[in-house]
Amino acid sequence: MQFAKRQLKVTLRSPLLWVALGAASAVFGMVGPFGTYEALGLPARLGYWALVAVTTYLAGFLCVTLLEACFAANDIRPSTATFAVYGAIAGLPVAAVVWLINIWIFDAKVIGFGALIAYTVPLSAIASGCVAYFSMTLENTQKSEPSAVPQRPPLLERLTPERRGELYYLTMQDHYVEVVTSKGTSLVLLRLADAIKETAPLDGVQIHRSHWIARDAVRETQRQGDRLMIKMANGETLPVSRSRRNTLKDAGLL
């Protein structure tokens, strides 16, 4: 029973559920099936069908969820057909709810309980089976889709395979850029500005005219007198120029 309550709480938080119930109530309220068009005015019809929609949904949902929980406890994975049977069984309490509402609103002018069952059982079976089918199809599709592979910065393609690790930082060395990764250091003949462009989509910031750092590789900031230093994942410390300190603050690293 606790499982059913938890499931119901989660479901009731879904805006889509209330949109669907509201739309169904509005359609049935306007059309007025099963003699409600003649028996009730528009405001009363809308209220009647809103009450029926919400209460029958709750009755059916709780019944199906309880049945599902009982079989799940025995490690039985229900199929679409099984959920259709659950829906048919749920049609009985659904019929009882509608019958009680009709007695309350229409008094003696109500459709018999047996006739209601003839409507609710097949409709509940079809609805439950369809929902289960589409839910299982969506779940299987999501499982079969390959997980997204994180995009690697183009700069790493310039390195030898044994140096293509997690990018830590870049340092300008004359006409070269020293590329430091979790797997070592490499020199690439490239301007620092061009190398920084090739670090995308990695999140990083230039802290000095000669240094660029990857945010995830930062371990701590240190002060050495008036100097501000950044300690990196490999233990090295890099200086932050005064003109770049605001950039570092904006990046949330200070």
DOLUMZA-470174 format. One record per residue (C-alpha): residue number from 0; residue in one letter; x, y, z. Coordinates in pm, 1 decimal, always signed. Each point is the difference from the previous one (the first is absolute). Example, Ala and Ser with C-alpha at 12.3 -4.5 7.8 and 13.67 -1.06 7.14 Angstrom:
2
[pt 0 A [+1230.0 -450.0 +780.0]],
[pt 1 S [+137.0 +344.0 -66.0]],
! end
This chain:
254
[pt 0 M [+0.0 +0.0 +0.0]],
[pt 1 Q [+290.3 +235.5 +75.9]],
[pt 2 F [+136.1 -63.9 -351.6]],
[pt 3 A [-334.1 +101.5 -150.9]],
[pt 4 K [-8.5 +317.6 +210.2]],
[pt 5 R [+352.0 +97.9 -109.1]],
[pt 6 Q [-82.9 -64.0 -364.3]],
[pt 7 L [-318.6 +203.7 +30.1]],
[pt 8 K [+185.8 +295.1 +155.2]],
[pt 9 V [+249.7 +1.0 -287.0]],
[pt 10 T [-275.9 -24.1 -260.5]],
[pt 11 L [-209.7 +277.2 +152.9]],
[pt 12 R [+295.8 +239.8 -30.2]],
[pt 13 S [-1.5 -37.9 -379.0]],
[pt 14 P [-146.5 +306.8 -177.3]],
[pt 15 L [-68.1 -220.6 -303.1]],
[pt 16 L [-244.1 -211.4 +202.4]],
[pt 17 W [-208.3 +301.5 +100.0]],
[pt 18 V [+4.9 +138.3 -353.1]],
[pt 19 A [-125.3 -335.4 -131.1]],
[pt 20 L [-272.8 -29.3 +264.4]],
[pt 21 G [-104.3 +360.8 -57.7]],
[pt 22 A [-17.6 -51.5 -376.0]],
[pt 23 A [-204.3 -318.8 +39.4]],
[pt 24 S [-238.0 +173.6 +241.9]],
[pt 25 A [-46.0 +291.9 -239.2]],
[pt 26 V [-69.2 -223.2 -301.4]],
[pt 27 F [-249.0 -222.4 +181.1]],
[pt 28 G [-156.5 +302.1 +167.4]],
[pt 29 M [-60.4 +168.3 -336.0]],
[pt 30 V [-121.5 -314.7 -179.0]],
[pt 31 G [-205.9 -134.4 +290.9]],
[pt 32 P [+0.1 -375.9 -71.4]],
[pt 33 F [-206.2 -264.0 +182.1]],
[pt 34 G [-298.2 +231.1 +37.9]],
[pt 35 T [+184.2 +269.4 +194.8]],
[pt 36 Y [-65.5 +257.5 -275.3]],
[pt 37 E [-375.3 -15.5 +63.0]],
[pt 38 A [+23.1 -45.8 +376.9]],
[pt 39 L [+245.6 +277.8 +90.0]],
[pt 40 G [+83.3 +354.4 -102.2]],
[pt 41 L [+347.8 +80.4 -129.8]],
[pt 42 P [+156.8 +107.7 +333.9]],
[pt 43 A [-143.7 -305.1 +175.7]],
[pt 44 R [+115.7 -229.6 -283.7]],
[pt 45 L [+353.1 +135.8 +19.8]],
[pt 46 G [+3.6 -50.8 +376.4]],
[pt 47 Y [-146.7 -350.7 -30.9]],
[pt 48 W [+253.6 -117.7 -257.3]],
[pt 49 A [+289.2 +159.8 +189.7]],
[pt 50 L [-106.7 -193.9 +310.1]],
[pt 51 V [-37.5 -322.7 -198.6]],
[pt 52 A [+336.2 +45.2 -175.4]],
[pt 53 V [+197.8 +59.6 +318.9]],
[pt 54 T [-166.2 -262.8 +220.5]],
[pt 55 T [-0.5 -275.9 -262.4]],
[pt 56 Y [+363.7 +69.9 -83.7]],
[pt 57 L [+96.3 -26.9 +366.6]],
[pt 58 A [-199.9 -320.8 +47.7]],
[pt 59 G [+142.4 -161.3 -312.9]],
[pt 60 F [+356.1 +114.3 +66.8]],
[pt 61 L [+3.4 -129.8 +357.2]],
[pt 62 C [-146.6 -334.7 -103.7]],
[pt 63 V [+247.8 -54.2 -286.2]],
[pt 64 T [+295.4 +114.5 +214.4]],
[pt 65 L [-93.1 -238.9 +280.9]],
[pt 66 L [-30.1 -290.0 -244.1]],
[pt 67 E [+333.8 +92.2 -157.8]],
[pt 68 A [+167.1 +17.1 +343.2]],
[pt 69 C [-134.9 -343.4 +97.7]],
[pt 70 F [+147.3 -165.9 -308.2]],
[pt 71 A [+323.2 +203.1 +16.0]],
[pt 72 A [+60.2 -141.1 +348.8]],
[pt 73 N [+18.2 -344.1 -164.7]],
[pt 74 D [+245.5 +124.8 -269.0]],
[pt 75 I [-266.3 -32.8 -271.2]],
[pt 76 R [+43.3 +262.9 -272.3]],
[pt 77 P [-346.8 +81.3 -137.9]],
[pt 78 S [-59.7 +18.0 -374.3]],
[pt 79 T [-236.4 +226.0 -192.3]],
[pt 80 A [-266.1 -271.3 +15.4]],
[pt 81 T [+48.4 -27.5 +376.4]],
[pt 82 F [-59.8 +372.5 +41.0]],
[pt 83 A [-312.8 -32.9 -214.2]],
[pt 84 V [-126.0 -263.1 +247.3]],
[pt 85 Y [+90.7 +233.2 +287.7]],
[pt 86 G [-202.9 +269.8 -173.3]],
[pt 87 A [-298.7 -230.3 -39.0]],
[pt 88 I [+11.1 -78.7 +372.0]],
[pt 89 A [+33.5 +371.2 +76.8]],
[pt 90 G [-317.6 +53.8 -202.0]],
[pt 91 L [-198.9 -141.2 +292.8]],
[pt 92 P [+91.5 +269.5 +258.0]],
[pt 93 V [-23.3 +260.5 -276.8]],
[pt 94 A [-357.0 -111.1 -71.0]],
[pt 95 A [-79.4 +12.5 +371.9]],
[pt 96 V [+130.2 +357.9 +24.8]],
[pt 97 V [-206.7 +117.2 -298.3]],
[pt 98 W [-308.5 -179.1 +132.4]],
[pt 99 L [+29.7 +171.4 +340.0]],
[pt 100 I [+52.4 +341.2 -161.1]],
[pt 101 N [-306.1 -54.7 -218.9]],
[pt 102 I [-215.9 -97.6 +297.5]],
[pt 103 W [+112.4 +316.1 +179.9]],
[pt 104 I [-65.7 +230.6 -295.5]],
[pt 105 F [-283.3 -164.4 -193.5]],
[pt 106 D [-171.5 -195.5 +277.9]],
[pt 107 A [-221.2 -266.3 -159.0]],
[pt 108 K [+76.0 +92.3 -361.8]],
[pt 109 V [+325.1 -193.7 -12.6]],
[pt 110 I [+138.8 -264.0 -228.4]],
[pt 111 G [+17.4 -340.2 +170.4]],
[pt 112 F [+322.5 -127.9 +154.0]],
[pt 113 G [+9.6 -295.4 -238.3]],
[pt 114 A [-32.8 +227.2 -301.9]],
[pt 115 L [+279.4 +221.3 +134.3]],
[pt 116 I [+230.2 -300.2 +32.5]],
[pt 117 A [-67.1 -83.5 -364.9]],
[pt 118 Y [+141.0 +345.0 -85.7]],
[pt 119 T [+283.8 +38.0 +251.0]],
[pt 120 V [+162.3 -344.5 -12.3]],
[pt 121 P [+85.2 -5.5 -374.0]],
[pt 122 L [+85.4 +371.8 -5.9]],
[pt 123 S [+231.9 -34.5 +301.4]],
[pt 124 A [+164.5 -306.7 -153.6]],
[pt 125 I [+65.4 +182.3 -328.7]],
[pt 126 A [+128.2 +314.6 +172.0]],
[pt 127 S [+232.4 -189.8 +235.5]],
[pt 128 G [+133.0 -220.5 -280.0]],
[pt 129 C [+67.6 +298.1 -228.9]],
[pt 130 V [+180.0 +197.6 +271.9]],
[pt 131 A [+213.0 -305.1 +87.4]],
[pt 132 Y [+83.7 -67.3 -365.6]],
[pt 133 F [+116.8 +353.1 -74.2]],
[pt 134 S [+187.2 +26.3 +333.2]],
[pt 135 M [+187.7 -326.1 -63.5]],
[pt 136 T [+75.6 +98.0 -360.0]],
[pt 137 L [+143.3 +333.7 +114.0]],
[pt 138 E [+205.2 -169.8 +273.0]],
[pt 139 N [+145.7 -254.7 -244.9]],
[pt 140 T [+81.1 +274.8 -251.2]],
[pt 141 Q [+186.6 +201.0 +262.3]],
[pt 142 K [+196.7 -307.5 +108.6]],
[pt 143 S [+100.4 -82.0 -358.2]],
[pt 144 E [+126.8 +350.9 -72.3]],
[pt 145 P [+376.9 +25.7 +43.6]],
[pt 146 S [+103.8 +227.3 +282.0]],
[pt 147 A [+145.3 +327.9 -110.8]],
[pt 148 V [+379.7 +0.1 -15.9]],
[pt 149 P [+149.5 +318.0 +146.2]],
[pt 150 Q [+155.9 +212.0 -273.5]],
[pt 151 R [+378.1 +17.2 +25.0]],
[pt 152 P [+177.4 +334.5 -52.2]],
[pt 153 P [+151.7 +15.1 -352.3]],
[pt 154 L [+333.1 +103.4 +153.8]],
[pt 155 L [+46.8 -351.6 +138.8]],
[pt 156 E [+0.8 -138.4 -354.7]],
[pt 157 R [+333.0 +177.6 -50.5]],
[pt 158 L [+156.3 -212.9 +274.2]],
[pt 159 T [+133.5 -351.3 -26.8]],
[pt 160 P [-255.6 -259.9 +118.7]],
[pt 161 E [+191.1 -71.0 +320.9]],
[pt 162 R [-27.5 +369.3 +102.5]],
[pt 163 R [-373.7 +43.3 -66.9]],
[pt 164 G [-123.2 +18.1 +355.4]],
[pt 165 E [-205.5 +249.6 +198.3]],
[pt 166 L [+111.5 +350.5 -98.6]],
[pt 167 Y [+144.3 +195.4 +295.9]],
[pt 168 Y [+157.1 +318.8 -136.1]],
[pt 169 L [+189.3 +169.8 -282.4]],
[pt 170 T [+321.9 +198.7 +31.5]],
[pt 171 M [+164.7 +208.2 -270.6]],
[pt 172 Q [+362.5 -97.0 -72.6]],
[pt 173 D [+148.9 +227.5 -268.8]],
[pt 174 H [-171.8 -106.0 -325.8]],
[pt 175 Y [-141.9 -313.8 +160.8]],
[pt 176 V [-281.6 -78.8 +240.5]],
[pt 177 E [+66.2 -242.3 +281.7]],
[pt 178 V [-310.4 -216.7 +30.4]],
[pt 179 V [-25.9 -166.9 +341.5]],
[pt 180 T [-241.9 -289.2 +47.0]],
[pt 181 S [-53.5 -272.8 +257.8]],
[pt 182 K [+230.1 -216.1 -214.5]],
[pt 183 G [+292.2 +236.4 -34.0]],
[pt 184 T [+133.0 +302.4 -186.2]],
[pt 185 S [+28.7 +69.6 -372.7]],
[pt 186 L [+126.6 +293.3 -207.0]],
[pt 187 V [-214.4 +113.9 -292.8]],
[pt 188 L [+109.2 +256.3 -259.3]],
[pt 189 L [-296.5 +235.2 +36.6]],
[pt 190 R [-88.3 +344.7 +130.9]],
[pt 191 L [-153.8 -0.3 +348.1]],
[pt 192 A [-311.6 +182.6 -125.5]],
[pt 193 D [-58.2 -268.1 -264.6]],
[pt 194 A [+64.2 -278.0 +249.3]],
[pt 195 I [-258.6 +149.0 +238.0]],
[pt 196 K [-259.5 -3.2 -280.4]],
[pt 197 E [+64.0 -373.0 -42.6]],
[pt 198 T [-75.7 -74.6 +367.0]],
[pt 199 A [-376.7 +30.6 -63.7]],
[pt 200 P [-235.9 -128.0 +134.7]],
[pt 201 L [+215.0 -21.2 +314.2]],
[pt 202 D [-71.8 +266.6 +262.7]],
[pt 203 G [+311.2 +202.9 +75.3]],
[pt 204 V [+147.9 +346.9 +41.7]],
[pt 205 Q [+317.8 +183.9 -95.5]],
[pt 206 I [+169.2 +111.6 +322.9]],
[pt 207 H [+314.2 +155.1 -149.1]],
[pt 208 R [+124.7 +100.1 -341.1]],
[pt 209 S [+196.1 -326.9 +4.5]],
[pt 210 H [-242.6 -233.6 +180.6]],
[pt 211 W [-346.3 -149.2 -52.8]],
[pt 212 I [-155.4 -241.8 +250.3]],
[pt 213 A [-285.5 -250.9 -11.2]],
[pt 214 R [-252.4 +67.0 +278.0]],
[pt 215 D [-28.6 -366.0 +101.3]],
[pt 216 A [+378.0 -25.3 +41.3]],
[pt 217 V [+18.4 +278.8 +261.5]],
[pt 218 R [+65.9 -125.0 +352.0]],
[pt 219 E [+42.6 +323.3 +198.7]],
[pt 220 T [+102.3 +364.0 -10.0]],
[pt 221 Q [+300.3 +114.0 +201.2]],
[pt 222 R [+139.0 +339.8 +98.0]],
[pt 223 Q [+372.9 +54.8 +15.6]],
[pt 224 G [+29.4 +357.3 +122.1]],
[pt 225 D [-163.0 +214.5 -266.2]],
[pt 226 R [+9.5 -281.3 -251.3]],
[pt 227 L [-298.0 -222.6 -70.2]],
[pt 228 M [+75.0 -357.3 -103.9]],
[pt 229 I [-216.6 -285.2 -126.4]],
[pt 230 K [+85.8 -354.3 +103.6]],
[pt 231 M [-83.6 -252.5 -271.5]],
[pt 232 A [-92.8 -367.6 +11.8]],
[pt 233 N [+357.6 -109.9 -76.4]],
[pt 234 G [+136.1 +202.8 +292.7]],
[pt 235 E [+144.5 +283.9 -207.9]],
[pt 236 T [-79.4 +361.8 +90.7]],
[pt 237 L [-62.5 +269.1 -259.9]],
[pt 238 P [+1.3 +378.5 +48.6]],
[pt 239 V [-307.5 +218.1 -51.0]],
[pt 240 S [+70.7 +341.3 -150.1]],
[pt 241 R [-164.4 +300.4 +167.3]],
[pt 242 S [-188.9 +84.2 -317.9]],
[pt 243 R [-157.8 -347.9 -0.9]],
[pt 244 R [-120.6 -14.0 +360.4]],
[pt 245 N [-344.0 +137.9 -80.8]],
[pt 246 T [-33.5 -261.1 -273.7]],
[pt 247 L [+78.3 -266.0 +258.0]],
[pt 248 K [-262.7 +143.5 +236.6]],
[pt 249 D [-260.1 +0.3 -276.9]],
[pt 250 A [+80.6 -365.4 -63.9]],
[pt 251 G [-65.4 -78.8 +367.8]],
[pt 252 L [+357.9 -109.0 +69.5]],
[pt 253 L [+69.5 +270.7 +259.2]],
! end
